[in-house]
Amino acid sequence: MLENFKNLDDQEILRNLSEQIFEVSRILNTKTEDLHNSMNYLYLSILSLLAFVLSSRLL
């Protein structure tokens, strides 16, 4: 695999690097969106748990 990269010219190396950067950027955007959604559900779960605890103490 490394030999393939050693044999590439500069244009091909730049093209490969730009494709990899684009792919990593796309993956990171997806992961960021997933993390955002998870954090929203975490806050909702904490609020629901607090409401449950407070309501059970009142009864």
PDB file of N, CA, C and O in Angstrom:
ATOM      1  N   MET A   1       0.831  -1.199   0.000  1.00  0.00           N
ATOM      2  CA  MET A   1       0.000   0.000   0.000  1.00  0.00           C
ATOM      3  C   MET A   1       0.871   1.256   0.000  1.00  0.00           C
ATOM      4  O   MET A   1       0.603   2.208  -0.733  1.00  0.00           O
ATOM      5  N   LEU A   2       1.896   1.248   0.816  1.00  0.00           N
ATOM      6  CA  LEU A   2       2.787   2.402   0.884  1.00  0.00           C
ATOM      7  C   LEU A   2       3.525   2.609  -0.432  1.00  0.00           C
ATOM      8  O   LEU A   2       3.797   3.744  -0.823  1.00  0.00           O
ATOM      9  N   GLU A   3       3.845   1.530  -1.106  1.00  0.00           N
ATOM     10  CA  GLU A   3       4.521   1.636  -2.398  1.00  0.00           C
ATOM     11  C   GLU A   3       3.633   2.336  -3.428  1.00  0.00           C
ATOM     12  O   GLU A   3       4.127   3.063  -4.289  1.00  0.00           O
ATOM     13  N   ASN A   4       2.344   2.117  -3.336  1.00  0.00           N
ATOM     14  CA  ASN A   4       1.425   2.787  -4.266  1.00  0.00           C
ATOM     15  C   ASN A   4       1.487   4.299  -4.093  1.00  0.00           C
ATOM     16  O   ASN A   4       1.461   5.035  -5.079  1.00  0.00           O
ATOM     17  N   PHE A   5       1.568   4.764  -2.864  1.00  0.00           N
ATOM     18  CA  PHE A   5       1.643   6.202  -2.618  1.00  0.00           C
ATOM     19  C   PHE A   5       3.002   6.776  -2.998  1.00  0.00           C
ATOM     20  O   PHE A   5       3.096   7.932  -3.412  1.00  0.00           O
ATOM     21  N   LYS A   6       4.022   5.998  -2.863  1.00  0.00           N
ATOM     22  CA  LYS A   6       5.350   6.482  -3.246  1.00  0.00           C
ATOM     23  C   LYS A   6       5.451   6.689  -4.748  1.00  0.00           C
ATOM     24  O   LYS A   6       6.217   7.532  -5.215  1.00  0.00           O
ATOM     25  N   ASN A   7       4.687   5.927  -5.494  1.00  0.00           N
ATOM     26  CA  ASN A   7       4.760   5.999  -6.953  1.00  0.00           C
ATOM     27  C   ASN A   7       3.830   7.047  -7.560  1.00  0.00           C
ATOM     28  O   ASN A   7       3.851   7.253  -8.774  1.00  0.00           O
ATOM     29  N   LEU A   8       3.029   7.700  -6.758  1.00  0.00           N
ATOM     30  CA  LEU A   8       2.101   8.702  -7.279  1.00  0.00           C
ATOM     31  C   LEU A   8       2.800  10.035  -7.522  1.00  0.00           C
ATOM     32  O   LEU A   8       3.766  10.388  -6.844  1.00  0.00           O
ATOM     33  N   ASP A   9       2.290  10.756  -8.497  1.00  0.00           N
ATOM     34  CA  ASP A   9       2.820  12.102  -8.711  1.00  0.00           C
ATOM     35  C   ASP A   9       2.103  13.074  -7.764  1.00  0.00           C
ATOM     36  O   ASP A   9       1.189  12.689  -7.034  1.00  0.00           O
ATOM     37  N   ASP A  10       2.530  14.316  -7.792  1.00  0.00           N
ATOM     38  CA  ASP A  10       2.021  15.312  -6.841  1.00  0.00           C
ATOM     39  C   ASP A  10       0.521  15.551  -6.991  1.00  0.00           C
ATOM     40  O   ASP A  10      -0.187  15.700  -5.995  1.00  0.00           O
ATOM     41  N   GLN A  11       0.043  15.588  -8.211  1.00  0.00           N
ATOM     42  CA  GLN A  11      -1.385  15.829  -8.439  1.00  0.00           C
ATOM     43  C   GLN A  11      -2.234  14.700  -7.858  1.00  0.00           C
ATOM     44  O   GLN A  11      -3.272  14.946  -7.243  1.00  0.00           O
ATOM     45  N   GLU A  12      -1.791  13.481  -8.055  1.00  0.00           N
ATOM     46  CA  GLU A  12      -2.524  12.331  -7.522  1.00  0.00           C
ATOM     47  C   GLU A  12      -2.493  12.315  -5.992  1.00  0.00           C
ATOM     48  O   GLU A  12      -3.483  11.966  -5.349  1.00  0.00           O
ATOM     49  N   ILE A  13      -1.377  12.684  -5.427  1.00  0.00           N
ATOM     50  CA  ILE A  13      -1.272  12.749  -3.966  1.00  0.00           C
ATOM     51  C   ILE A  13      -2.230  13.793  -3.422  1.00  0.00           C
ATOM     52  O   ILE A  13      -2.931  13.544  -2.441  1.00  0.00           O
ATOM     53  N   LEU A  14      -2.265  14.963  -4.053  1.00  0.00           N
ATOM     54  CA  LEU A  14      -3.186  16.012  -3.616  1.00  0.00           C
ATOM     55  C   LEU A  14      -4.643  15.589  -3.770  1.00  0.00           C
ATOM     56  O   LEU A  14      -5.474  15.887  -2.911  1.00  0.00           O
ATOM     57  N   ARG A  15      -4.946  14.910  -4.842  1.00  0.00           N
ATOM     58  CA  ARG A  15      -6.311  14.440  -5.058  1.00  0.00           C
ATOM     59  C   ARG A  15      -6.700  13.420  -3.994  1.00  0.00           C
ATOM     60  O   ARG A  15      -7.797  13.487  -3.440  1.00  0.00           O
ATOM     61  N   ASN A  16      -5.808  12.477  -3.705  1.00  0.00           N
ATOM     62  CA  ASN A  16      -6.083  11.474  -2.676  1.00  0.00           C
ATOM     63  C   ASN A  16      -6.252  12.117  -1.305  1.00  0.00           C
ATOM     64  O   ASN A  16      -7.150  11.753  -0.546  1.00  0.00           O
ATOM     65  N   LEU A  17      -5.391  13.065  -0.998  1.00  0.00           N
ATOM     66  CA  LEU A  17      -5.498  13.743   0.296  1.00  0.00           C
ATOM     67  C   LEU A  17      -6.789  14.542   0.410  1.00  0.00           C
ATOM     68  O   LEU A  17      -7.439  14.534   1.455  1.00  0.00           O
ATOM     69  N   SER A  18      -7.155  15.221  -0.648  1.00  0.00           N
ATOM     70  CA  SER A  18      -8.395  16.001  -0.597  1.00  0.00           C
ATOM     71  C   SER A  18      -9.613  15.090  -0.472  1.00  0.00           C
ATOM     72  O   SER A  18     -10.572  15.445   0.214  1.00  0.00           O
ATOM     73  N   GLU A  19      -9.597  13.936  -1.113  1.00  0.00           N
ATOM     74  CA  GLU A  19     -10.696  12.976  -0.964  1.00  0.00           C
ATOM     75  C   GLU A  19     -10.775  12.460   0.466  1.00  0.00           C
ATOM     76  O   GLU A  19     -11.867  12.313   1.015  1.00  0.00           O
ATOM     77  N   GLN A  20      -9.638  12.189   1.062  1.00  0.00           N
ATOM     78  CA  GLN A  20      -9.612  11.704   2.442  1.00  0.00           C
ATOM     79  C   GLN A  20     -10.081  12.783   3.412  1.00  0.00           C
ATOM     80  O   GLN A  20     -10.817  12.498   4.357  1.00  0.00           O
ATOM     81  N   ILE A  21      -9.661  14.005   3.179  1.00  0.00           N
ATOM     82  CA  ILE A  21     -10.087  15.116   4.039  1.00  0.00           C
ATOM     83  C   ILE A  21     -11.595  15.307   3.933  1.00  0.00           C
ATOM     84  O   ILE A  21     -12.267  15.525   4.940  1.00  0.00           O
ATOM     85  N   PHE A  22     -12.120  15.227   2.731  1.00  0.00           N
ATOM     86  CA  PHE A  22     -13.563  15.366   2.538  1.00  0.00           C
ATOM     87  C   PHE A  22     -14.317  14.246   3.258  1.00  0.00           C
ATOM     88  O   PHE A  22     -15.335  14.498   3.903  1.00  0.00           O
ATOM     89  N   GLU A  23     -13.826  13.025   3.151  1.00  0.00           N
ATOM     90  CA  GLU A  23     -14.484  11.883   3.792  1.00  0.00           C
ATOM     91  C   GLU A  23     -14.442  12.002   5.314  1.00  0.00           C
ATOM     92  O   GLU A  23     -15.440  11.732   5.982  1.00  0.00           O
ATOM     93  N   VAL A  24     -13.317  12.395   5.857  1.00  0.00           N
ATOM     94  CA  VAL A  24     -13.203  12.578   7.307  1.00  0.00           C
ATOM     95  C   VAL A  24     -14.117  13.702   7.767  1.00  0.00           C
ATOM     96  O   VAL A  24     -14.757  13.588   8.813  1.00  0.00           O
ATOM     97  N   SER A  25     -14.188  14.767   7.013  1.00  0.00           N
ATOM     98  CA  SER A  25     -15.069  15.879   7.353  1.00  0.00           C
ATOM     99  C   SER A  25     -16.527  15.439   7.360  1.00  0.00           C
ATOM    100  O   SER A  25     -17.287  15.823   8.248  1.00  0.00           O
ATOM    101  N   ARG A  26     -16.916  14.646   6.388  1.00  0.00           N
ATOM    102  CA  ARG A  26     -18.287  14.141   6.320  1.00  0.00           C
ATOM    103  C   ARG A  26     -18.598  13.243   7.516  1.00  0.00           C
ATOM    104  O   ARG A  26     -19.673  13.341   8.107  1.00  0.00           O
ATOM    105  N   ILE A  27     -17.663  12.375   7.867  1.00  0.00           N
ATOM    106  CA  ILE A  27     -17.849  11.482   9.015  1.00  0.00           C
ATOM    107  C   ILE A  27     -17.956  12.290  10.299  1.00  0.00           C
ATOM    108  O   ILE A  27     -18.813  12.010  11.137  1.00  0.00           O
ATOM    109  N   LEU A  28     -17.098  13.289  10.462  1.00  0.00           N
ATOM    110  CA  LEU A  28     -17.142  14.114  11.668  1.00  0.00           C
ATOM    111  C   LEU A  28     -18.444  14.901  11.769  1.00  0.00           C
ATOM    112  O   LEU A  28     -18.981  15.059  12.866  1.00  0.00           O
ATOM    113  N   ASN A  29     -18.954  15.392  10.659  1.00  0.00           N
ATOM    114  CA  ASN A  29     -20.242  16.090  10.680  1.00  0.00           C
ATOM    115  C   ASN A  29     -21.363  15.162  11.132  1.00  0.00           C
ATOM    116  O   ASN A  29     -22.218  15.551  11.928  1.00  0.00           O
ATOM    117  N   THR A  30     -21.354  13.941  10.625  1.00  0.00           N
ATOM    118  CA  THR A  30     -22.366  12.965  11.027  1.00  0.00           C
ATOM    119  C   THR A  30     -22.256  12.651  12.511  1.00  0.00           C
ATOM    120  O   THR A  30     -23.264  12.594  13.215  1.00  0.00           O
ATOM    121  N   LYS A  31     -21.043  12.449  12.982  1.00  0.00           N
ATOM    122  CA  LYS A  31     -20.836  12.139  14.401  1.00  0.00           C
ATOM    123  C   LYS A  31     -21.232  13.315  15.284  1.00  0.00           C
ATOM    124  O   LYS A  31     -21.762  13.114  16.377  1.00  0.00           O
ATOM    125  N   THR A  32     -20.985  14.526  14.830  1.00  0.00           N
ATOM    126  CA  THR A  32     -21.369  15.710  15.599  1.00  0.00           C
ATOM    127  C   THR A  32     -22.884  15.811  15.713  1.00  0.00           C
ATOM    128  O   THR A  32     -23.408  16.134  16.779  1.00  0.00           O
ATOM    129  N   GLU A  33     -23.583  15.539  14.628  1.00  0.00           N
ATOM    130  CA  GLU A  33     -25.052  15.552  14.667  1.00  0.00           C
ATOM    131  C   GLU A  33     -25.580  14.475  15.608  1.00  0.00           C
ATOM    132  O   GLU A  33     -26.511  14.720  16.375  1.00  0.00           O
ATOM    133  N   ASP A  34     -24.986  13.280  15.550  1.00  0.00           N
ATOM    134  CA  ASP A  34     -25.410  12.198  16.445  1.00  0.00           C
ATOM    135  C   ASP A  34     -25.158  12.557  17.904  1.00  0.00           C
ATOM    136  O   ASP A  34     -25.987  12.267  18.766  1.00  0.00           O
ATOM    137  N   LEU A  35     -24.027  13.182  18.183  1.00  0.00           N
ATOM    138  CA  LEU A  35     -23.721  13.599  19.549  1.00  0.00           C
ATOM    139  C   LEU A  35     -24.705  14.654  20.021  1.00  0.00           C
ATOM    140  O   LEU A  35     -25.152  14.617  21.168  1.00  0.00           O
ATOM    141  N   HIS A  36     -25.042  15.583  19.161  1.00  0.00           N
ATOM    142  CA  HIS A  36     -26.010  16.623  19.511  1.00  0.00           C
ATOM    143  C   HIS A  36     -27.363  16.002  19.871  1.00  0.00           C
ATOM    144  O   HIS A  36     -27.981  16.383  20.864  1.00  0.00           O
ATOM    145  N   ASN A  37     -27.812  15.054  19.068  1.00  0.00           N
ATOM    146  CA  ASN A  37     -29.082  14.383  19.352  1.00  0.00           C
ATOM    147  C   ASN A  37     -29.015  13.603  20.659  1.00  0.00           C
ATOM    148  O   ASN A  37     -29.967  13.613  21.439  1.00  0.00           O
ATOM    149  N   SER A  38     -27.906  12.934  20.900  1.00  0.00           N
ATOM    150  CA  SER A  38     -27.753  12.173  22.144  1.00  0.00           C
ATOM    151  C   SER A  38     -27.762  13.088  23.355  1.00  0.00           C
ATOM    152  O   SER A  38     -28.361  12.757  24.378  1.00  0.00           O
ATOM    153  N   MET A  39     -27.109  14.225  23.250  1.00  0.00           N
ATOM    154  CA  MET A  39     -27.086  15.157  24.378  1.00  0.00           C
ATOM    155  C   MET A  39     -28.480  15.711  24.652  1.00  0.00           C
ATOM    156  O   MET A  39     -28.847  15.904  25.810  1.00  0.00           O
ATOM    157  N   ASN A  40     -29.254  15.967  23.614  1.00  0.00           N
ATOM    158  CA  ASN A  40     -30.631  16.430  23.816  1.00  0.00           C
ATOM    159  C   ASN A  40     -31.444  15.387  24.569  1.00  0.00           C
ATOM    160  O   ASN A  40     -32.190  15.729  25.487  1.00  0.00           O
ATOM    161  N   TYR A  41     -31.309  14.119  24.194  1.00  0.00           N
ATOM    162  CA  TYR A  41     -32.035  13.062  24.895  1.00  0.00           C
ATOM    163  C   TYR A  41     -31.512  12.879  26.315  1.00  0.00           C
ATOM    164  O   TYR A  41     -32.275  12.520  27.212  1.00  0.00           O
ATOM    165  N   LEU A  42     -30.227  13.121  26.528  1.00  0.00           N
ATOM    166  CA  LEU A  42     -29.673  13.021  27.880  1.00  0.00           C
ATOM    167  C   LEU A  42     -30.309  14.061  28.789  1.00  0.00           C
ATOM    168  O   LEU A  42     -30.717  13.743  29.906  1.00  0.00           O
ATOM    169  N   TYR A  43     -30.397  15.296  28.323  1.00  0.00           N
ATOM    170  CA  TYR A  43     -31.016  16.346  29.133  1.00  0.00           C
ATOM    171  C   TYR A  43     -32.488  16.042  29.387  1.00  0.00           C
ATOM    172  O   TYR A  43     -32.985  16.267  30.491  1.00  0.00           O
ATOM    173  N   LEU A  44     -33.185  15.536  28.385  1.00  0.00           N
ATOM    174  CA  LEU A  44     -34.587  15.171  28.552  1.00  0.00           C
ATOM    175  C   LEU A  44     -34.727  14.042  29.573  1.00  0.00           C
ATOM    176  O   LEU A  44     -35.646  14.057  30.391  1.00  0.00           O
ATOM    177  N   SER A  45     -33.829  13.075  29.528  1.00  0.00           N
ATOM    178  CA  SER A  45     -33.864  11.965  30.483  1.00  0.00           C
ATOM    179  C   SER A  45     -33.596  12.448  31.900  1.00  0.00           C
ATOM    180  O   SER A  45     -34.245  11.992  32.842  1.00  0.00           O
ATOM    181  N   ILE A  46     -32.655  13.356  32.061  1.00  0.00           N
ATOM    182  CA  ILE A  46     -32.351  13.890  33.396  1.00  0.00           C
ATOM    183  C   ILE A  46     -33.548  14.652  33.945  1.00  0.00           C
ATOM    184  O   ILE A  46     -33.905  14.488  35.112  1.00  0.00           O
ATOM    185  N   LEU A  47     -34.166  15.476  33.123  1.00  0.00           N
ATOM    186  CA  LEU A  47     -35.347  16.219  33.570  1.00  0.00           C
ATOM    187  C   LEU A  47     -36.494  15.275  33.919  1.00  0.00           C
ATOM    188  O   LEU A  47     -37.196  15.494  34.906  1.00  0.00           O
ATOM    189  N   SER A  48     -36.688  14.241  33.129  1.00  0.00           N
ATOM    190  CA  SER A  48     -37.738  13.266  33.417  1.00  0.00           C
ATOM    191  C   SER A  48     -37.450  12.527  34.718  1.00  0.00           C
ATOM    192  O   SER A  48     -38.362  12.283  35.508  1.00  0.00           O
ATOM    193  N   LEU A  49     -36.206  12.173  34.945  1.00  0.00           N
ATOM    194  CA  LEU A  49     -35.825  11.492  36.181  1.00  0.00           C
ATOM    195  C   LEU A  49     -36.048  12.390  37.386  1.00  0.00           C
ATOM    196  O   LEU A  49     -36.556  11.935  38.412  1.00  0.00           O
ATOM    197  N   LEU A  50     -35.677  13.653  37.275  1.00  0.00           N
ATOM    198  CA  LEU A  50     -35.905  14.591  38.373  1.00  0.00           C
ATOM    199  C   LEU A  50     -37.394  14.763  38.650  1.00  0.00           C
ATOM    200  O   LEU A  50     -37.807  14.810  39.808  1.00  0.00           O
ATOM    201  N   ALA A  51     -38.192  14.855  37.610  1.00  0.00           N
ATOM    202  CA  ALA A  51     -39.640  14.980  37.790  1.00  0.00           C
ATOM    203  C   ALA A  51     -40.197  13.731  38.462  1.00  0.00           C
ATOM    204  O   ALA A  51     -41.064  13.834  39.330  1.00  0.00           O
ATOM    205  N   PHE A  52     -39.717  12.563  38.077  1.00  0.00           N
ATOM    206  CA  PHE A  52     -40.173  11.322  38.693  1.00  0.00           C
ATOM    207  C   PHE A  52     -39.793  11.267  40.165  1.00  0.00           C
ATOM    208  O   PHE A  52     -40.620  10.908  41.004  1.00  0.00           O
ATOM    209  N   VAL A  53     -38.555  11.617  40.488  1.00  0.00           N
ATOM    210  CA  VAL A  53     -38.099  11.586  41.879  1.00  0.00           C
ATOM    211  C   VAL A  53     -38.893  12.574  42.714  1.00  0.00           C
ATOM    212  O   VAL A  53     -39.331  12.239  43.815  1.00  0.00           O
ATOM    213  N   LEU A  54     -39.083  13.775  42.215  1.00  0.00           N
ATOM    214  CA  LEU A  54     -39.835  14.778  42.973  1.00  0.00           C
ATOM    215  C   LEU A  54     -41.293  14.371  43.151  1.00  0.00           C
ATOM    216  O   LEU A  54     -41.864  14.573  44.223  1.00  0.00           O
ATOM    217  N   SER A  55     -41.896  13.807  42.123  1.00  0.00           N
ATOM    218  CA  SER A  55     -43.299  13.397  42.256  1.00  0.00           C
ATOM    219  C   SER A  55     -43.441  12.196  43.182  1.00  0.00           C
ATOM    220  O   SER A  55     -44.451  12.082  43.877  1.00  0.00           O
ATOM    221  N   SER A  56     -42.468  11.305  43.213  1.00  0.00           N
ATOM    222  CA  SER A  56     -42.559  10.148  44.108  1.00  0.00           C
ATOM    223  C   SER A  56     -42.329  10.554  45.561  1.00  0.00           C
ATOM    224  O   SER A  56     -42.848   9.901  46.467  1.00  0.00           O
ATOM    225  N   ARG A  57     -41.570  11.605  45.801  1.00  0.00           N
ATOM    226  CA  ARG A  57     -41.359  12.081  47.171  1.00  0.00           C
ATOM    227  C   ARG A  57     -42.604  12.783  47.701  1.00  0.00           C
ATOM    228  O   ARG A  57     -42.869  12.763  48.903  1.00  0.00           O
ATOM    229  N   LEU A  58     -43.358  13.397  46.815  1.00  0.00           N
ATOM    230  CA  LEU A  58     -44.564  14.101  47.242  1.00  0.00           C
ATOM    231  C   LEU A  58     -45.695  13.134  47.577  1.00  0.00           C
ATOM    232  O   LEU A  58     -46.583  13.467  48.362  1.00  0.00           O
ATOM    233  N   LEU A  59     -45.669  11.949  46.991  1.00  0.00           N
ATOM    234  CA  LEU A  59     -46.739  10.978  47.249  1.00  0.00           C
ATOM    235  C   LEU A  59     -46.376  10.171  48.406  1.00  0.00           C
ATOM    236  O   LEU A  59     -47.134   9.286  48.803  1.00  0.00           O
TER     237      LEU A  59
END
